[in-house]
Amino acid sequence: MDAKEFLSQPKKLDLLIKNKLIEKQQWRDLALGITANMEGERVQSSGSKQKMAEAITKCIDMEAEIDRLVDTLIDTKREVISVIEQVESPIEYDLLHRIYIQYMTLQEVADHYGKEYGWATTTHGRALKSVQRIRERTNA
């Protein structure tokens, strides 16, 4: 895994968690929205109950999966931050933290420093090389 992939892990996990929360809400809404039909006679009424039970089960499963993903996100962020903190250049460190931990764009970082976008991309490239060296040193 290269430096950029390594550093991008928290954002991907964060997005995955957000999407799982949406899915969980959809299952919850489905569970709450399924009601038994009380009008007229029905030969089988278990279909609605089964669908509700299925939706509730899915909601509970999603909650457990989200909890696991949050734990993974916390551990991954710690690992990424630990590597970022080893970057010697304060500017490179700050740029990496803003992009990969605070989820700022390169343009937002450039604006923060009052610099051009090209400066941000060049500094980002140098910072990625620093991270790659750190990772190669620690994995060797």
N, C-alpha and C positions, 0 to 999 in steps of 0.2 A: 504494500500500500504506500503510495507516495504521500508527501507532506500535505498536499491540498486535500486528498481524500481523508487522511487522518484528522486534519483540523475540521473538516466538514461534518464529521460524525454527529456532534451534538445537534446541529441544525436539522439534520435528517431525522434524528430521533425525536426532536421537538415537533417537527411536522407530522411524524408518524403518530405521536401521542395526540396531537390536535385532531387528526383525522379519526383516530380510534374513539375520541370523546364524542365526535359527531355521530359516528356509527352507534355508540352506546346510547346516545340520546334518541336516535331513530328507533332502536329496539325498545327503549323505554316508552316512547310515544306510541309505538305499535302495541305494546302490552297494555297501556292505559286506554288505547283507543278501541280495543276489541271488547265489545259488550255482548252479552247474551241477548238474543232476539226473544222478547217476551210476547210478541204478537203472534196469534195463531198457534196451531199445534205443529210441533216438529217431531219427527220420528227420531232423529239423531241430533242431540245438542252438544255432543262432546267435541265437535270440530272447533268451535269457538274457544272452548276451554283448553283444548290441546294447543291451539295457536297462541293463546295467551301464555300458557306454560312454556312453550318454545321461546317466545319473545322474552319472557322473564329469565329463562335459562341463558339465552344469548347475552342479555344485559349483564347478568352476573359474571359470565365468562369474560365479557369485554372488560369489566371492572378489574378482574384478576390480571388480565393481559396488560391493561394500562398500568397497574401497580408495578408489574415486572418491568415494563418499559421505562417508567419513571426511575426505578432503581438503577437500571442500565444507563439512563441519561445522566444521573448524578455521578455515577462512577466514571463514565466517559468524559464528562465535563472536567472532573478532577484531573484525569489523566492528561487531557488536552491543555488545561491551564498549567499543569506542572511543566509540560514541555515548553509552552509559550513563555513561562517565567524564566526559563533558562536562556532565552534569547538575550544576547548582550546589549544590543542597541536599544535604547529606550524608545526611539521612534518606531522601530520594527516591532518591538514588544507591544506598544500601544496600538499600532495599526492591526496587528494580529488579534489582539483582544477585542478591539472594536468590531472587526469583521466576523470572527469565528465564535465569539462569546456573546457579544451584544447584537450581532446580526445586522450591523450597519453595512451599507454598500460602499464600494470604492469611492463613488462620487461623494457620498456623505462624509467619508473620512477626509477626502481632499478638501471639501468645503470647511470641515472642522479646523483644518490646519491652514486654511486660506491659500491652498495650493491648487494646481491644475490636476485634472484627472490623470494625465500622463505621469505625474509625480507619484500618485498613489499606486498606479500599476507597476511602475519601476521599483518602488519601495516594497511593494507586496512581493514581487518576484525575488528580491534580495532576501526578504524575511522568510519566504518559503524555502530558499536554499539553506538558510540558517537552521530552520526546523529540520530539514532533511539531514543535515550534518549532525544535529543533536540526536536524532532518532537512530542514525547509523552508529553513532558512538555508544549509545545506551543499549542497542540491540546486538552489538558486536561481542 
